[in-house]
Amino acid sequence: MNALFRKPKFVPVKFHNLSGYDAHLFVKNVNMMGEGDIDCIPNTEEKYMSFSKSIHDDEKKFKYKIRFIDSFRFLPISLDKLAGNLEPNQFKHTRETFG
C-alpha cells in the first residue's frame, strides 16, 4: 500500500485548444453551476489556459473541483495528427460510444 497516495479532489476536463475558443463563455456558464469559487489561469481577459470550479455540498463544505485544461498547451499539434499515431484497435472508448 502506498502511504503517500491521495485521492484527487478534482475532475480533469480536457479541451484541445481551449484558449483558442471562447473560454470566457464557459466560465460564465460554469459560474451558474451553484455556489463555489472559480479559479483561472488567463492568457488575456478572454483567453484562459485553465480554469476550475469548486463544487460544494448542501452544507457548504468543499467537495471537489472540476478543472478545465487546455490540452493544446501540453500537446501543441492537431488532434488529427495525434490520432494518426494510434492503431485502429486503440480507439476503445470511441468505439464503445459511437459504435
N, C-alpha and C positions, 0 to 999 in steps of 0.2 A: 504494500500500500504506500502511495506517495504522500508523505506528511505535508508537503508543500502544495498539494492540489487544492485549488479554489474553484468553486463553481462560478462561472462568469455571471455578472449581473447585467449583461447587455446582450441584445439580439442583433447581430450584424445584418444589415440590408444593403446589398451592393448594387450600385448603378454604374454602368460603364459610361463615362464622360458626364457625370452628374453636374460638374461645374460648367459644362458646355450647354446645358439645358436651363430651363427656368426654375432653378432650385429654390429661389425665393418663394415661388408659388407653393412648393411642397412645404416649406417652413410655415407659411401662413395656415395651410390646411392641417398640418400636424399639430399646430398650436391649439386647434379647436378640438383635439382629442381628449379634453379634460384638463384637470389641473396637473401641474408639473412643469419644471423648467425646460427650456431649450438651450442647448449649448452649441455654438457654431465655431467652425474654423473657416473664416471667409477669405476669399481672394480679393473680392471687391464687395460693394454693398449688395449686389445682386448675384454674385457667383460664390458658391460655397464648396470647399473641398470635402467637408464633412459636417454633419450636424446630428445632435442626439436629442431625444425627447424622453424625459423621465416619466415613468408611469407610477402612480401611487394607488394604494388600495383605498377602500372606503374610510379607513381610519387615518388617512393622510400619512401613512407610513410608506417609505420608499420601497418599491418592489423591484423594478428593473428599468433598464433603458433600452430604447430602440435606437440603434446607431446607424445612420445612413452614411455610406462611404463611397467615394468616387474611386472605383477600381482602375480607372484610366491613369490615375496618379501612380499606381504601382505597376501597371502593365501598359505602357504607352504605345499600344498597337491596336489595330482594328479588331473587333470581335471575329470578323471573317477570317483573318489570318490566325488568330488564336485557335479558333475551332478547326482550322485546316491542319493543325498539328495533331489532332486526335484521330483515332481509328473509329470506324462506324460503331463498333461494339462498346465504345467508351461514352456514348450518349445515353446512359442508363435512365436518368431522370427525365430526359426529353422524351424518350420512347414511352416511359410509364405515363407521362402526362398527355402526350399528343398522339400516341399510338404508332 
